[in-house]
């Protein structure tokens, strides 16, 4: 950068005009003070003439709109970024020695010695994320993933700020997260020189390569776990593979390791005993002389549910709806169905339901009840069950339903009937487009909302229904082309009691008359299964939902959360304060989620060491708590860095080739000196910073003119000229 910036004055008129104006101002000042009354000294007349000439000249020059331009030239030295791999695979000591020691030797002496004198070095480290510039290498290499593509992308955002003209990547090339780094290298905009650290030959090692297990299992039911074991250099040896939960061994098997570098499958199994989220570990016994034991175990999690959801079905009598619903739920192995069907003259075909059946039910399903034949004691039994046990309800209407007794029997019902009108009408169900993301409507069926619109018509009573307080309509009935202003499907979640109702009937048509389209053929089955899951599951219609982006994060990776906040009417809340408090850590850190709009929030927390954690989220607005959520996640234990322990020279060569750089082995890193010395891009960047001052709009110019006139007035006053 130059010591002084260059200055340039520009006028709206030629300089000759400015010179004439200054001369005219000087002449006018001379005429005024050539003779004074009273006479003053010659020195004072010269001073007064100069003040008047200066003020007049400035006023006249401002009419020419003068602009002063200042241009400063800044020279920024070129920078070579050095990206050092800080992932766990760099802790491996293979046949070529310790990768960590090789990395520190390169950063400490080899790379600085290879840089030309006109370039500076900026040190970064990368693993899950890019960090830097750094004063030195981190003390420990602990990141459980390597995202080279992400590091190249992040470096691109630093390039212009620091004048980075080239980069040197020091790594073993083991990519365990992110896109193909060679593709990202093409858009890097600078040459990338890669230095491979480690041995490309397979090392003597055994590891758990993959684990395949069900995410949802059921108590009392055996769940298989399929494992792939990879080995190198242990042909013919036998190794024990175990499945563990904490310190308890659930299953074990013996495998014979294949010759060379190859994989062998193994199957384990376990029978979960308690409901909840459980964590399991597959482990293979350590072998003599293997490279590392950090890849000998791999963990997975599973949600353990009760063996089957107990559903108590009460029907007004044998009819097609009962047959259709019974057939659908009978095919669902996760549902245990108990049916009680009313007789026309009174009583039940299967025997009278009692308190034992009602209390053991996880969900109540009513089809066409109550009608005039429903016994009062059954109405009282169901009412007390819902009130005392908060048993969820799935209500389906019927032709002869007694709407007045329905609220008595089902106090959680989402709708209430208006004045009774005899008769029925054929209707089509029209889902509310704003509710299509609700799990009861978003069933994953092909066609989305069109699948609902393609269903055949069903029936609805002419008696109108209205929503009760706290209820939400998911859709309305349509007669021909007119959508009626009343609910056909509605839900309610008040006081911990959930209920879902369909005011119409004839749903058997959604099964028997919907087989012509793949989008509608299984819709009734999907709807009933989703309804029971929603009614009995822990999710419900929570107003606050906060979940981690993954159940298991890599060590060194930010733990990110996403959230959704709704009010009691299920409308998105955009101005909530969402706080996530972490449990299981010594310091109990917390994270604030920021709003994305439409009730969505996100945030992240960094620096959590490996371990199992819980979290508690609270959403508030104006000091009022809107809702809470909680869950768990794990940091560490992925062991991805030890799945393939060879140095991936091909990946590093592809990065260098695509970016216009070069690849060298760690033993030849000194060759970088000659490559960088001939690189034309390593020259100082010249930046010009220009600044313009419009003097006719500059406040200090007006102040200067006023000061000159004031000084002239003071001298005239003291000389008796006023």
N, C-alpha and C positions, 0 to 999 in steps of 0.2 A: 504494500500500500504506500502511495506517495505521501510525503510529509504534508503537503498542502494540496487541497483540491483546486482544480482549475475553475476560474470564474469567467463568466461571459454575460455581457449586458445587451439585451435586445430591446429595440424601440419600435413603436408602431409606424414611425416615419424615418426618413433617412437621417443619418447623423448630422448633416449640414443644417437641417431644420433645428435640431437640438442646439447646435452651436450658435445659430442666430438668435434663438430664444434666450440663451444665457447672456449673449452680448447685449441684447435689448434690456434684460433685467439689470445688468451692470451699468448700462448707460442711464437708465431711469434712476437708479440709486445715486449715481454721480450728480445728476441734475438736481436731485432733491437736496443733497447735502453739500453742494458746491459753495453756497452761501447760506449761513444760518443766522437766525435771530433768537436770542442774542448770540454774538459770535462765540465760538468755542475753539479749543486748541485744534491744531492740525491732526494730532494723534486721535482725538476723539472723533473728528469728522471721518477720518479713514475707517475707524472701527464701526461707526454707525453706517457708513456706506457699505462695508463688507456684510454687516448683518442684514441690511435691507436687500442687497444683491443676492445673498444666499437664500433668503426666504422667498423672494420673487422667482429665482431660478428653479427652486424645488417645486413651487406651485405650477410654473409653466411646463416643467419637465413631466409632471404627473399627468398632464393632458396627453402626453405621448404614450401613456400606459407602459412604462419601463418594466422589464422583467430581468431579474438577476438569476442566472442558472449556475449552479455549483455541481461539478462532476468529480466524484472521487473514484479512483481505481483501486480495487482491492484484489490482491493476489492470494488465492487460497491454495495451499500445497495439496498435491494429490495424496490420497489415502489408499492403502491396501488393507482390506479387511481380512482378518484371520479368524476363521470359524472353527473352533475346537469342539469336538464331540464330547459331551459330558454324560453320555448314557452308560448304563451298567455294563454293556458289553465291552466297554473300554477298560474294565477292571480285569479282564481275562488275561492270563499268562499262558500263551500257547508255545509252540515249538520255537518261535522267534523271540520269545521273552515277554516281558510285561508290556502291554499296550499303554498302560498309564505312564510308565517311565518313558516310553518312546514319545508319547504325546508331550510330556513336560520338557523333554530334551529338544523337541522341535520348536516349541513355543519359546523356550528360554534362550536358545542360541542359534539354531540352524535358520529358522525363518527370519529373525531380525538381521542376520548376516547376509541373507539373500536379497534384501530390499535395496534398491538403488538409493543414493543419497537424497534425491529430490522427492522421495515419497516417505510418508509417515505410516505407522502401523496402528490399526485399531483392532483390539482383541475382543472377540465375541465368543460365547459358548452356546451350544444348542443341544437340545434333546427333545422334550415335549414342546418347548418354546425357545425363541432366540432371546438371549440376554446380552446386554453390553451397550456401549464399550465398557470393558472391565480393566482394572489395573493389573490383574493377573488371573491365572487359572483358578477355578474353585478348588477348595481343599478335597472335596469328595466328588466322585462321579456316580450319581445316584439316580438319574432319570431312567424310568422303566420303559420309555419309548423313544424312538428316534424319528423325527419328522424333518428330513432334509429339505423337502419341497417347501414346508412351512418356513424354515429358516431362510431359504433363498428369497421367498416372497417378502418376509419381514425385512430382510436386508435391502430390498428394492426401495422400501420406504425411507431408508436411511441414506440412500445413495447420493441424492442431490444435496441433502443437508450437510454432509461431511465431505463431499467431493470424492466419493469412493469410486476409483477407476478400475479396480480389479479385486478379486477375492481368492483366498486360499482356504480350502476346506480340508481339515485334518480329521479323518474318520476311518472306521473299518467298513463303512458302506452298508451296514446292516439297517435297512429301512423297515421300521415296524409300525409306522403310522403315516397317513397322508397319501397324497397322490404320487405318481411316478416323478421323482425329482428331475429326471432328464427332460421331461416336458416343461417343467417350470423353468429349467435352465435356459431354454430357448428365448424366454422373454426377460431374462435377467438384465440385459442391457450392458453387461460388463463380462469380460472373460473370467471364467471360474477355473482355477487350478486346483486339482484334487491330489491329495497325498494319502495313499493307502497305508493303513497301519494294521499289522497282523498277518497271519498266515492264511493263504488261500486253500490249504489242504485241510481235509476233514480231520478233526481231533478225536481222540479216544474219549467217548462220552456216551451216556445214556440219558434220555430225557422223556418227559411226558409231552408228546407233540400236540395232541388234541384230546378234548373231552366233549362228548355229546351226551346230554342229559335233558330230560323234560324240565321246562321251567315251572310247570304246575303239576304237582303230584297229590295223591290223596292218602290220608291216614289208613293204615291197614292194607294198602295195596302195594305190592312189590314194584319198584321202579328200576329199570335197567340203566346202566351207565356204560357207554361204549368208549373205550380208551384206545389211543394209538401210541405205541411206544416206539421211539426212534433210537437206534443204537449205531455206534461206529467203533469197530475194533474189539468187539466182545462176542464174536461168532461162537455159538454153541453154549455160552454161559447161561445159567438160569438166574432169574431175578424175580423177587416177590413184588407184586403190585397190590397196594391196599387202598381201601376207601375208608376215610375217616371223617368223623364229626367231632371236632375238638380233640380230646385225647382218646376217644372211643373208636375202635376199629369196627366198622360195619361189615366189611367183606374183604376177602383177600384171594388172590390167585397167583399162580406161578407161570411165568412165560419163559420160553427159550429164545434168547436173543439171536437174530439172524446174522449171517456172515456179512462182512463189508459194512457199507452204510446203507441201512434199510430199515423198514418199519414192520412192526408186528402188532396185530390187534389183540385186545383183551376185553372181556366183558365182566363187569361187576354189577351188583344189585344191592338195594337196600329197601327196607320197609319203614317209612316214616311213622313216628309214634305220636307226634303232637302237631297241632296246626300252627301256622306262622311262617315267617321267612327264615329259612335255615341255610347254613353255609357248610359245604362239604369240601374235602380235599382228597385228590387222587395222588398217591405217592409211590414212586418206585425206589427200591432199596439202593443205596449208594454202592457203586462198584469200585473195586481196587484200581487206583491210578486214573480215574476219570478226570476230565478237564475241570469240571465244576459240578457242585451238587445243587446249585441254585435253580436249575431247571428240572430237578427231580420231582417236583410237586406242582400241581395245578389245581386251583380252587374254582368252584362254581356254586351258585345259589339256586334255590328252588323254593317256590311258594307252596306250602303244605296246606291243603284244604281238607275239611272233613270229607269222609268217603262219599257222601251223597247228600243233597239238599232234600229235606223231608217236606213234601208239599201235601197239604190237606185240601182235597177238592170236594166242594159241595155243589151239587147240581140239582136243578129243579125237577129233572126227570130225564129219561132217555131221549136224546135228540141228536141231530147231526153235529152240533157244536161240541157236545160232550164226546162224541166218537172221535172227532178230528183232534181235539185237544188231548184226549187220552192217548190217541195213537202217536201224536208227535212227542209228548213227554215220555211215553213208554219207550221210545227209541233212544232217549237221552240217558246214558248210563250214569250221569251225574245227578240224576233226580230220582228220589224214592217217592212214588206217588201212592197216596191212600185216598180212595174214592168213596163217597157216600152219595147215593142217588135216591131222591125222594120218590115215593110211590104216589100215584094219583089220589088214592083214597087216604093217604097218611102213612107215616113210617118211612123206613129206608130199606132198600133191597139188601144192603150189606150190613144191616144192623145199625142201631142208633149211635151216632158219634157222642162221645163223652169227654170229660175233662182231660182224661189221659191222652186221647188223640189230639185234642186242641193244644194242650200244653207242650206236646212233643213236636209240634209242627214248626218248621223254620219259615214257612210261608203259607198263607191262606189263598185259595183260588176259588172264586165263586162264579158259577155260570147260571144266570137266570134266577138267582135267589136274592132276597126272599120273595116268594109269591104267597098267595093266600093259604097254601097248604103247609108252609114252613112252620113247625111248632114253635110256640113262644119260648120254650125252654132252650131251644137251639139258638134262637136270636139272642137270648140273654147270655148263653155260653160264649158265643163268638164275640159279643160286645165286651164281655169281661176279659176275654183273652187278649183282644187288641188293646184294651185300656191298660191291663196289668203288665202284659209281656211285650207290648209294642210290636206285635207280630205284623209283618208287612202283608199287604193285601193286593191281589190282582183280581179285579172285578170285570166281568163280561156280562153285558145286558142280556135280556131275554124278552120274548114276546109277552109273557104273562107276569112280568116282574111287578111287585108292589113297591113303587117308588117311595111312597110315604114311609114304609117300614125299613127301607134300605139304610137311611141315616141312623136309625135306631140300632140296627144290626151291625153296621159298619161305621163307627164314628170317625174314621180316618178317610172316608170317601172323598175324592177331590171335587165332586159335583153335587148339586142339589136339584131336585126336579121342581118344575113350575106347575102351573095348573094342569091337571090331567086332561089329555085330549085322546080319545080312543083312536085306534087305527095305527097303521105303520106305513113307512115309505121306503122306497128303494133308494139308497144313497151310495155315493162314492167317497172314499176317504181322501181328503186333501191335506197333506202335511204342511205345517207352517214352515216356509222357507228359512226363516230366521232360526229355527230349531233343528235344522238338518244335521248339525254337528253333535246333537245329543246322542248318547249311545243307544237309546231306544229307537232312533230313526236311522242313524248311520250304521247300518248293519253290515256294511262291506259288500252288499249285494251289487252285482254288475248293473250299471244303469243309475245308481244313486237314487235321487228323488224320482226319476222316471219309473223306477221299479214300483214305488208306491202308487204312482198315477196309473200304472198299467194293470193294477189289480181289478178283478171283477167287482161289481157292486154288491153290497150287503144290505141289511135292513136296519132301520132305526125307528123307535117309537115317535109318534107325532108329538108326544109330550116333550116340551122344551126343557133343556138342562142349562144350568148356569154354573160358573166356577165359584167355588167357595174361597174364602180368604186364604191366601198362602198357596193356592193351586196355580198350575201352569198348564195352558192348553198346548198340546203338541200338534193338533190338527182339527179340522172341522168337517162336517158332512156337506156334500154337494148334491143337490137334486137337479138333474139335467145340467144346466150351465150356471146355476145359482148356488153360491157358497153360503150356507146358513150361518148366522152370527151366533153360534153356540158350539161347545166342545164336542168332539166325537171321541178324542183320546186326550186324557189329562192325567197329570201326576201331582202328588202332594207330598211334601216332606216337612212336617211340622212336629216339633217336640220329640224328634228321634223316631217318629213313626212314619214309614213310607207307604204310599199307596199309588196304584196305577189303575185307571179304569178305562174301559171301552164301552161307551154307552149303547152301541149297536150290537147286533147279533147276526147270525148267519156267516160266521167266520169260516165255517167249513168250506165255503166257496173259495177262500184264499188258498185252500189246499187242493181241492179236487178240480177247480175250474181255472187254476193258474199254472198248469203243467206245460202249457204251450211255449213258455218263454223261460230260458235259464235264469233270467233276472228275477222272476216271480215264483218259480217252482218251489224254492225252499224258503221263501220269505216268511211264511207263518211259523215254520220251525225255528228260524233264526230269531224272529221277534219274541216268541215265547221263551226261548232260552236266554236271550238278552234281558228280558223283563225279569225273570227269576234271578238272574245274576245281579241285576241292578237293585232289585228289592232286598236281596239277602246279603249282598256284598258290602264291604267296608266303605266303598267309594260313595254310594248314594249320590245325592245332588249337592255335594259340598260347595259352599260359596267360595272357599279358598282352596286352591290346588297348587301345591309346590312340589316339584319332583326334581331330583338330580338328573343331569343329562345322561348319565350311565349309572349302573349299580356299582361298578368297579372302575376306579380311575387309576391311571399309572402314577407311580411315584414321581414327583416333580411337575405333574400336570395340574393346571388350575381346576378346581372342583366347581363346575358350573351348574346353575339351577335355572329352571324356567317355572313360571307361575301364571295362574289365572285367578282373577278376583271378580266375583259377581255379588250383586246385592240380593236381597231376599226374593226379588222378582226375577232373578236370573239375568239381570241386565249387567253388562260389563262395567266395572268401576275403573276409571282411568287415573284417578288421583289418590290412590291408596299408598300408604307407607308400608312396604313389605320387608320384614326383617327375618332373617334365618339365623337361628342360634345353633351352634354346633356343640354336641355333647360327645364325650369320649376323648376329648383333648384336654391337656393340662391347663391351657389358658382360656378355654371356652370362647373361641373367636366367633364373630358374627359377620354377616354380610347383608348389605342393603341392596335389594333388587330395584332396578330402575325401570320405568314404564316404557313400553314399546307402542302403546296405543291399543284401543279396543279391549281393555282389561287384561292385557298380556304384560308380563314382567320377566326380566332376566338379570342375572348377576353371577359373580364368580368369587371364589375365595382361593388364595394361593398359600403355599407354605405348610400344608398339612403333612405331617410325617406318616409313614405307612401304618395302617391300623384299621379297625372297625369303628365307625362313627354313627351317631344318631343325629337327627336334626329336628328342630321345632320351628315352624314358621308361623308368624303372626302378621295379619294384615289389619291396618287401622286407618281410620279417616277422621280427622277433627277430634282426636282423642277417643273415638268410639271403635271398639274392636269389631271388625267385620267377620272374622273367622280365623281358624287355625288349621294347621296341617302338620304332620310329622312323618318321619320315615327313617331310613338308614341307608348307608353306603359304605364302601370300602375303598381305601387308598392302598395301593401296592398289591403285590402278590401275583401280578400278571405273568412275570418271567418271560415276556416276549423277547427280551434281548438275548436270551440264552437258547432259543429254539434252533437257530442256525448260527453256530459260533465261528464260521469261516469268514475271513475278510472277503467282502464282495467287490472285487476289483472291477468287474464288468459294469456295475452300477456307477462307480466313480469315473470310469472311462467315458460312459455315456454322458454324464453330467459335463465333463470337460469338453467333449467333442461338440455337444449341442450348443455350448456357450462360446466356443472359440478359444478355449483355454487348452490345458494339457494335463495329462495324468502322469504322476511319478510315484514310485514306491518310496516308502519311508527311508530306505537305504540310499536313494538317489535324490533326496530332497534338496541337496546342494545345487542340483542342476537348475533349480528355479531362479538362481541369481542371473544366469545368462538369459533366461526367458524374459524376466522382468526388465532387465536393462535395455532390451531392444523393443520394449512395448511403448509405442508412441503415445498411448493414452496417459502415461504417468508424467504429466506435466502440470504445472500450476494452472489453476483456473483463474481467469481474469474476469472479475465482476465489476461492472460500472454502476455506481449508485448516484443517480442524478436527483437534484432538488431544485425547484424553481420557486422564487419569491416574487410575487406581483406587488411592486412597490406602491402602486396606486390603491391597493387594498390592504397594505401593511399598516397596522395601527401605529407602529413606532415612527413611521414617516410623518404622519399627522402630528405626533407628539414633538418631533424635531422642528417642524415648521412653527408650531405654537411656541416652543422654547425660544427660537430665534426672534420671533416677534415680541415675546415678553422681555427678552434681554434688551432689545432695542428700545422698548417703551420705558424700562427702568432707567436706562442711560439718559434718555430725553427728559424724563421727569426730574432726575437729579441735576440736570444741566439747565433747568428752567426753560426748556423748549416747549413745554405744554402749558 
